Amino acid sequence: MLLDIVLWIVLGGVAGWLASIIMKKNAQMGLIANIVVGIIGALIGGFVMNALGFSEATGFNLYSLFVAVLGAVVLLAILGFVRRARV
């Protein structure tokens, strides 16, 4: 159980980091922000993939990482849009 939580935190951190590189936000984000964005992104990515009819992401594998990065990119894009709209 504890190992699963640690693995999901690591996967979230890697996914958030990759998404921040893709969205060119890497210099603005730290470790905690990458982890949070990656974990929330995994939830968003899972919802989007499920809505599109793709199989669920389960386990600690490349498909799960892909889904988490996809969701994290979506999250960062939405946050960027909201920040630009507020200014």
N, C-alpha and C positions, 0 to 999 in steps of 0.2 A: 504494500500500500504506500509506504513512504517513498520507495524507489519510483513508483509510478508518478507520484507528485513531483519528485525531483526531475524525472525525465520530461514531464510536460512543461515544467518551468524552463528547462534547457531548450526544448523544442520551441517554446514561445519566444525565448530570447533570440534564438537563431532566426526564426521567422520574422520577428520584429526588426532585427538588424538588417536582414536581406531586403525587407520592404523599405526600410529607411534609406538604404543605398539606391534602390530602384526609384524611389520618389525624391531623391536628392535632399533628404532631411537628416542624413547621418551625423552631420556636425552639430545639429540642434538637439539630438536625443542622447540620453545616457543609457546605462545598463537597465535601470528600473523601467524607464519609458519603453525600451525595446521589449522587455518581458511583457509588460502590460499590453502594449500594442499587439504583440504576437499572440497572446492568449485570447484577447478580444477578437483579433483577426481570425483565429482558428474557429471561434464560434460563428462569426459572420461568414467565413468561407464554407463552413459546414452547412449553414443554412442555405447559402446561395447554391452550392453544389447539389444539395438535396432537392431544392426547388427546381433545378434544371434537369433533374432525373438521374444524376450520376450516383455512383455507389457512395456509401458513407465512408468517411475517413476513420479508420479504427487502428489503434496501435501506434507504435513508434517507427514509422517508415517514411520513405520519400514521398509517397502520395499524401500522407498527413502533413508533411512539411510544405508541399506544394499548395494544399488547400489553405493552410495557415498563412502562407505568404500572400496568396491571392486575397484572402480576407483582410490581411493587414494593409495591403496596398489600397484596397477599397476604403478601409477606415481612414488611412492617411489622406486619401483624396477627398473624402467627405469633410474631414477636419480642416483641410486646406481651403476648401470651398466655403465653409462656414466662417473661417477667419477672414477671408477676403470679403465676404458679404457683410460682415460686421463693420469693417473699416470704411 
